[in-house]
Amino acid sequence: QDVLAALDAGRSTRVEAIRLFDVYRGPGIDPGKKSLAILVLMQDTERTLTDVEIDATMAGLLQVLASRFGATLRQ
């Protein structure tokens, strides 16, 4: 819940919804860690979002998670 609250607080106006849809612990994940799959739904009702806008929005959300929780994208 803390992760979702942090994302919600750091989201831009183009983010319509943020939802957790999977939590994984097991092989391939370091002990004591978990992998979260989160839906980030973006929309602009006036026009199509550009790749640059989408990438910037995702970078901002990832920065929130990195600074607050030490989160990283799984490679």
ROVEXMAR-382910 format. One record per atom (N, C-alpha, C, O): residue number from 1; atom name; x, y, z. Coordinates in nm, 4 decimals. Layout:
REM ROVEXMAR-382910
ATOM     k    a         c1         c2         c3
ATOM   NUM   CA          X          Y          Z
...
END
This chain:
REM ROVEXMAR-382910
ATOM     k    a         c1         c2         c3
ATOM     1    N     0.0817    -0.1192     0.0000
ATOM     1   CA     0.0000     0.0000     0.0000
ATOM     1    C     0.0869     0.1267     0.0000
ATOM     1    O     0.0504     0.2271    -0.0612
ATOM     2    N     0.2009     0.1215     0.0683
ATOM     2   CA     0.2917     0.2371     0.0699
ATOM     2    C     0.3447     0.2687    -0.0696
ATOM     2    O     0.3578     0.3854    -0.1064
ATOM     3    N     0.3747     0.1657    -0.1462
ATOM     3   CA     0.4246     0.1854    -0.2833
ATOM     3    C     0.3181     0.2537    -0.3681
ATOM     3    O     0.3472     0.3506    -0.4383
ATOM     4    N     0.1958     0.2043    -0.3620
ATOM     4   CA     0.0881     0.2640    -0.4410
ATOM     4    C     0.0597     0.4076    -0.3975
ATOM     4    O     0.0328     0.4938    -0.4812
ATOM     5    N     0.0654     0.4333    -0.2684
ATOM     5   CA     0.0428     0.5693    -0.2185
ATOM     5    C     0.1527     0.6637    -0.2673
ATOM     5    O     0.1240     0.7776    -0.3042
ATOM     6    N     0.2773     0.6180    -0.2680
ATOM     6   CA     0.3881     0.7010    -0.3153
ATOM     6    C     0.3736     0.7301    -0.4649
ATOM     6    O     0.3974     0.8426    -0.5090
ATOM     7    N     0.3348     0.6293    -0.5425
ATOM     7   CA     0.3135     0.6506    -0.6858
ATOM     7    C     0.1979     0.7462    -0.7100
ATOM     7    O     0.2053     0.8328    -0.7971
ATOM     8    N     0.0929     0.7305    -0.6340
ATOM     8   CA    -0.0234     0.8184    -0.6496
ATOM     8    C     0.0143     0.9635    -0.6193
ATOM     8    O    -0.0277     1.0553    -0.6898
ATOM     9    N     0.0931     0.9832    -0.5149
ATOM     9   CA     0.1349     1.1191    -0.4779
ATOM     9    C     0.2286     1.1800    -0.5816
ATOM     9    O     0.2299     1.3018    -0.5994
ATOM    10    N     0.3080     1.0959    -0.6509
ATOM    10   CA     0.4058     1.1469    -0.7459
ATOM    10    C     0.3607     1.1431    -0.8908
ATOM    10    O     0.4400     1.1688    -0.9815
ATOM    11    N     0.2348     1.1114    -0.9130
ATOM    11   CA     0.1898     1.0958    -1.0518
ATOM    11    C     0.1593     1.2290    -1.1182
ATOM    11    O     0.1260     1.3274    -1.0523
ATOM    12    N     0.1716     1.2295    -1.2500
ATOM    12   CA     0.1405     1.3497    -1.3271
ATOM    12    C    -0.0068     1.3475    -1.3668
ATOM    12    O    -0.0774     1.2495    -1.3428
ATOM    13    N    -0.0514     1.4555    -1.4270
ATOM    13   CA    -0.1922     1.4652    -1.4664
ATOM    13    C    -0.2286     1.3688    -1.5770
ATOM    13    O    -0.3463     1.3376    -1.5951
ATOM    14    N    -0.1294     1.3203    -1.6523
ATOM    14   CA    -0.1617     1.2273    -1.7605
ATOM    14    C    -0.1818     1.0841    -1.7115
ATOM    14    O    -0.2261     0.9992    -1.7889
ATOM    15    N    -0.1507     1.0549    -1.5854
ATOM    15   CA    -0.1711     0.9213    -1.5302
ATOM    15    C    -0.3145     0.9098    -1.4792
ATOM    15    O    -0.3555     0.9811    -1.3875
ATOM    16    N    -0.3888     0.8198    -1.5396
ATOM    16   CA    -0.5297     0.7997    -1.5045
ATOM    16    C    -0.5474     0.7004    -1.3901
ATOM    16    O    -0.6351     0.7182    -1.3055
ATOM    17    N    -0.4646     0.5958    -1.3870
ATOM    17   CA    -0.4809     0.4916    -1.2854
ATOM    17    C    -0.3480     0.4224    -1.2597
ATOM    17    O    -0.2638     0.4102    -1.3487
ATOM    18    N    -0.3311     0.3776    -1.1361
ATOM    18   CA    -0.2153     0.2981    -1.0956
ATOM    18    C    -0.2706     0.1823    -1.0135
ATOM    18    O    -0.3408     0.2026    -0.9145
ATOM    19    N    -0.2373     0.0590    -1.0567
ATOM    19   CA    -0.2901    -0.0588    -0.9868
ATOM    19    C    -0.1836    -0.1676    -0.9779
ATOM    19    O    -0.1141    -0.1959    -1.0756
ATOM    20    N    -0.1716    -0.2272    -0.8621
ATOM    20   CA    -0.0866    -0.3443    -0.8427
ATOM    20    C    -0.1630    -0.4664    -0.8921
ATOM    20    O    -0.2770    -0.4887    -0.8516
ATOM    21    N    -0.1000    -0.5472    -0.9810
ATOM    21   CA    -0.1717    -0.6657    -1.0273
ATOM    21    C    -0.0970    -0.7963    -1.0048
ATOM    21    O    -0.1508    -0.9030    -1.0341
ATOM    22    N     0.0270    -0.7907    -0.9530
ATOM    22   CA     0.0968    -0.9152    -0.9219
ATOM    22    C     0.2111    -0.8881    -0.8254
ATOM    22    O     0.2790    -0.7858    -0.8338
ATOM    23    N     0.2310    -0.9823    -0.7332
ATOM    23   CA     0.3449    -0.9801    -0.6424
ATOM    23    C     0.4114    -1.1162    -0.6537
ATOM    23    O     0.3458    -1.2191    -0.6375
ATOM    24    N     0.5426    -1.1175    -0.6817
ATOM    24   CA     0.6145    -1.2427    -0.6976
ATOM    24    C     0.7331    -1.2467    -0.6031
ATOM    24    O     0.8101    -1.1512    -0.5925
ATOM    25    N     0.7459    -1.3592    -0.5349
ATOM    25   CA     0.8639    -1.3906    -0.4539
ATOM    25    C     0.9026    -1.5321    -0.4916
ATOM    25    O     0.8170    -1.6203    -0.4987
ATOM    26    N     1.0285    -1.5541    -0.5154
ATOM    26   CA     1.0705    -1.6890    -0.5511
ATOM    26    C     1.1950    -1.6884    -0.6354
ATOM    26    O     1.2712    -1.5917    -0.6344
ATOM    27    N     1.2170    -1.7990    -0.7105
ATOM    27   CA     1.3372    -1.8100    -0.7929
ATOM    27    C     1.3521    -1.6902    -0.8873
ATOM    27    O     1.2566    -1.6461    -0.9512
ATOM    28    N     1.4753    -1.6395    -0.8932
ATOM    28   CA     1.5043    -1.5252    -0.9786
ATOM    28    C     1.4963    -1.3918    -0.9066
ATOM    28    O     1.5366    -1.2889    -0.9610
ATOM    29    N     1.4442    -1.3931    -0.7839
ATOM    29   CA     1.4328    -1.2708    -0.7031
ATOM    29    C     1.5213    -1.2884    -0.5794
ATOM    29    O     1.5166    -1.3925    -0.5138
ATOM    30    N     1.6013    -1.1872    -0.5479
ATOM    30   CA     1.6889    -1.1955    -0.4303
ATOM    30    C     1.6085    -1.2203    -0.3033
ATOM    30    O     1.4967    -1.1707    -0.2896
ATOM    31    N     1.6659    -1.2980    -0.2094
ATOM    31   CA     1.5975    -1.3214    -0.0816
ATOM    31    C     1.5644    -1.1888    -0.0122
ATOM    31    O     1.6451    -1.0958    -0.0124
ATOM    32    N     1.4473    -1.1816     0.0458
ATOM    32   CA     1.4041    -1.0618     0.1154
ATOM    32    C     1.3469    -0.9550     0.0234
ATOM    32    O     1.3066    -0.8482     0.0693
ATOM    33    N     1.3432    -0.9835    -0.1063
ATOM    33   CA     1.2878    -0.8881    -0.2028
ATOM    33    C     1.1659    -0.9489    -0.2703
ATOM    33    O     1.1419    -1.0692    -0.2610
ATOM    34    N     1.0904    -0.8655    -0.3374
ATOM    34   CA     0.9762    -0.9125    -0.4146
ATOM    34    C     0.9646    -0.8306    -0.5420
ATOM    34    O     1.0138    -0.7181    -0.5501
ATOM    35    N     0.8997    -0.8880    -0.6399
ATOM    35   CA     0.8779    -0.8224    -0.7681
ATOM    35    C     0.7315    -0.7808    -0.7754
ATOM    35    O     0.6418    -0.8635    -0.7591
ATOM    36    N     0.7082    -0.6523    -0.7998
ATOM    36   CA     0.5727    -0.6004    -0.8108
ATOM    36    C     0.5436    -0.5658    -0.9564
ATOM    36    O     0.6236    -0.4991    -1.0221
ATOM    37    N     0.4304    -0.6107    -1.0059
ATOM    37   CA     0.3842    -0.5727    -1.1404
ATOM    37    C     0.2745    -0.4689    -1.1211
ATOM    37    O     0.1723    -0.4956    -1.0578
ATOM    38    N     0.2969    -0.3512    -1.1762
ATOM    38   CA     0.2064    -0.2379    -1.1540
ATOM    38    C     0.1595    -0.1831    -1.2880
ATOM    38    O     0.2400    -0.1529    -1.3761
ATOM    39    N     0.0290    -0.1709    -1.3017
ATOM    39   CA    -0.0304    -0.1083    -1.4199
ATOM    39    C    -0.0254     0.0433    -1.4019
ATOM    39    O    -0.0680     0.0959    -1.2991
ATOM    40    N     0.0266     0.1123    -1.5022
ATOM    40   CA     0.0227     0.2586    -1.5054
ATOM    40    C    -0.0529     0.2950    -1.6327
ATOM    40    O    -0.0009     0.2800    -1.7433
ATOM    41    N    -0.1748     0.3423    -1.6164
ATOM    41   CA    -0.2592     0.3795    -1.7295
ATOM    41    C    -0.2470     0.5292    -1.7528
ATOM    41    O    -0.2773     0.6098    -1.6649
ATOM    42    N    -0.2014     0.5655    -1.8744
ATOM    42   CA    -0.1854     0.7066    -1.9101
ATOM    42    C    -0.2810     0.7421    -2.0217
ATOM    42    O    -0.3089     0.6614    -2.1104
ATOM    43    N    -0.3312     0.8663    -2.0154
ATOM    43   CA    -0.4244     0.9104    -2.1186
ATOM    43    C    -0.4280     1.0620    -2.1256
ATOM    43    O    -0.4179     1.1316    -2.0246
ATOM    44    N    -0.4427     1.1106    -2.2467
ATOM    44   CA    -0.4724     1.2509    -2.2702
ATOM    44    C    -0.5934     1.2503    -2.3626
ATOM    44    O    -0.5868     1.1945    -2.4721
ATOM    45    N    -0.7023     1.3107    -2.3209
ATOM    45   CA    -0.8253     1.3066    -2.3999
ATOM    45    C    -0.8219     1.4009    -2.5198
ATOM    45    O    -0.9114     1.3968    -2.6041
ATOM    46    N    -0.7206     1.4849    -2.5281
ATOM    46   CA    -0.7093     1.5807    -2.6376
ATOM    46    C    -0.6212     1.5320    -2.7527
ATOM    46    O    -0.6392     1.5736    -2.8671
ATOM    47    N    -0.5259     1.4435    -2.7219
ATOM    47   CA    -0.4294     1.4022    -2.8245
ATOM    47    C    -0.3592     1.2733    -2.7811
ATOM    47    O    -0.3747     1.2267    -2.6682
ATOM    48    N    -0.2822     1.2177    -2.8737
ATOM    48   CA    -0.2027     1.0988    -2.8448
ATOM    48    C    -0.0752     1.1404    -2.7720
ATOM    48    O    -0.0075     1.2348    -2.8128
ATOM    49    N    -0.0434     1.0699    -2.6651
ATOM    49   CA     0.0808     1.0962    -2.5927
ATOM    49    C     0.1992     1.0521    -2.6770
ATOM    49    O     0.1910     0.9533    -2.7500
ATOM    50    N     0.3084     1.1250    -2.6668
ATOM    50   CA     0.4303     1.0893    -2.7398
ATOM    50    C     0.5136     0.9931    -2.6557
ATOM    50    O     0.4949     0.9825    -2.5345
ATOM    51    N     0.6055     0.9235    -2.7215
ATOM    51   CA     0.6967     0.8351    -2.6497
ATOM    51    C     0.7783     0.9130    -2.5476
ATOM    51    O     0.8049     0.8631    -2.4383
ATOM    52    N     0.8177     1.0339    -2.5821
ATOM    52   CA     0.8969     1.1172    -2.4902
ATOM    52    C     0.8163     1.1474    -2.3640
ATOM    52    O     0.8702     1.1394    -2.2536
ATOM    53    N     0.6894     1.1817    -2.3781
ATOM    53   CA     0.6039     1.2109    -2.2622
ATOM    53    C     0.5833     1.0862    -2.1763
ATOM    53    O     0.5881     1.0932    -2.0535
ATOM    54    N     0.5607     0.9744    -2.2403
ATOM    54   CA     0.5405     0.8488    -2.1672
ATOM    54    C     0.6674     0.8105    -2.0926
ATOM    54    O     0.6623     0.7756    -1.9746
ATOM    55    N     0.7822     0.8170    -2.1616
ATOM    55   CA     0.9092     0.7829    -2.0980
ATOM    55    C     0.9391     0.8754    -1.9799
ATOM    55    O     0.9874     0.8293    -1.8765
ATOM    56    N     0.9110     1.0050    -1.9939
ATOM    56   CA     0.9354     1.1006    -1.8857
ATOM    56    C     0.8451     1.0721    -1.7665
ATOM    56    O     0.8885     1.0813    -1.6517
ATOM    57    N     0.7205     1.0376    -1.7934
ATOM    57   CA     0.6271     1.0057    -1.6856
ATOM    57    C     0.6735     0.8819    -1.6102
ATOM    57    O     0.6747     0.8801    -1.4871
ATOM    58    N     0.7116     0.7783    -1.6847
ATOM    58   CA     0.7587     0.6554    -1.6210
ATOM    58    C     0.8876     0.6792    -1.5438
ATOM    58    O     0.9047     0.6247    -1.4347
ATOM    59    N     0.9787     0.7597    -1.5981
ATOM    59   CA     1.1034     0.7908    -1.5283
ATOM    59    C     1.0755     0.8610    -1.3958
ATOM    59    O     1.1405     0.8328    -1.2952
ATOM    60    N     0.9789     0.9520    -1.3960
ATOM    60   CA     0.9423     1.0212    -1.2724
ATOM    60    C     0.8868     0.9256    -1.1686
ATOM    60    O     0.9221     0.9348    -1.0510
ATOM    61    N     0.8004     0.8340    -1.2102
ATOM    61   CA     0.7446     0.7362    -1.1172
ATOM    61    C     0.8522     0.6413    -1.0654
ATOM    61    O     0.8535     0.6070    -0.9472
ATOM    62    N     0.9417     0.5993    -1.1533
ATOM    62   CA     1.0512     0.5119    -1.1103
ATOM    62    C     1.1442     0.5825    -1.0124
ATOM    62    O     1.1963     0.5202    -0.9199
ATOM    63    N     1.1652     0.7136    -1.0328
ATOM    63   CA     1.2487     0.7906    -0.9406
ATOM    63    C     1.1854     0.7963    -0.8017
ATOM    63    O     1.2550     0.7875    -0.7006
ATOM    64    N     1.0531     0.8109    -0.7977
ATOM    64   CA     0.9820     0.8088    -0.6689
ATOM    64    C     1.0081     0.6765    -0.5972
ATOM    64    O     1.0394     0.6749    -0.4781
ATOM    65    N     0.9951     0.5665    -0.6696
ATOM    65   CA     1.0151     0.4345    -0.6095
ATOM    65    C     1.1604     0.4109    -0.5691
ATOM    65    O     1.1871     0.3509    -0.4650
ATOM    66    N     1.2539     0.4581    -0.6510
ATOM    66   CA     1.3952     0.4399    -0.6187
ATOM    66    C     1.4339     0.5185    -0.4942
ATOM    66    O     1.5033     0.4669    -0.4066
ATOM    67    N     1.3894     0.6425    -0.4866
ATOM    67   CA     1.4296     0.7262    -0.3727
ATOM    67    C     1.3588     0.6860    -0.2440
ATOM    67    O     1.4180     0.6940    -0.1364
ATOM    68    N     1.2367     0.6443    -0.2528
ATOM    68   CA     1.1598     0.6122    -0.1318
ATOM    68    C     1.1818     0.4689    -0.0839
ATOM    68    O     1.1856     0.4437     0.0366
ATOM    69    N     1.1965     0.3738    -0.1788
ATOM    69   CA     1.2023     0.2326    -0.1412
ATOM    69    C     1.3282     0.1602    -0.1885
ATOM    69    O     1.3467     0.0427    -0.1568
ATOM    70    N     1.4144     0.2277    -0.2633
ATOM    70   CA     1.5322     0.1618    -0.3181
ATOM    70    C     1.4969     0.0648    -0.4302
ATOM    70    O     1.5722    -0.0284    -0.4584
ATOM    71    N     1.3829     0.0868    -0.4937
ATOM    71   CA     1.3336    -0.0038    -0.5979
ATOM    71    C     1.4123     0.0132    -0.7267
ATOM    71    O     1.4640     0.1210    -0.7561
ATOM    72    N     1.4203    -0.0947    -0.8027
ATOM    72   CA     1.4817    -0.0941    -0.9346
ATOM    72    C     1.3952    -0.1744    -1.0294
ATOM    72    O     1.3146    -0.2571    -0.9867
ATOM    73    N     1.4124    -0.1497    -1.1584
ATOM    73   CA     1.3443    -0.2324    -1.2579
ATOM    73    C     1.4180    -0.3654    -1.2660
ATOM    73    O     1.5410    -0.3697    -1.2653
ATOM    74    N     1.3422    -0.4729    -1.2734
ATOM    74   CA     1.4038    -0.6047    -1.2875
ATOM    74    C     1.4570    -0.6169    -1.4291
ATOM    74    O     1.3876    -0.5834    -1.5250
ATOM    75    N     1.5785    -0.6643    -1.4424
ATOM    75   CA     1.6430    -0.6779    -1.5720
ATOM    75    C     1.6231    -0.8160    -1.6291
ATOM    75    O     1.6712    -0.8451    -1.7386
END
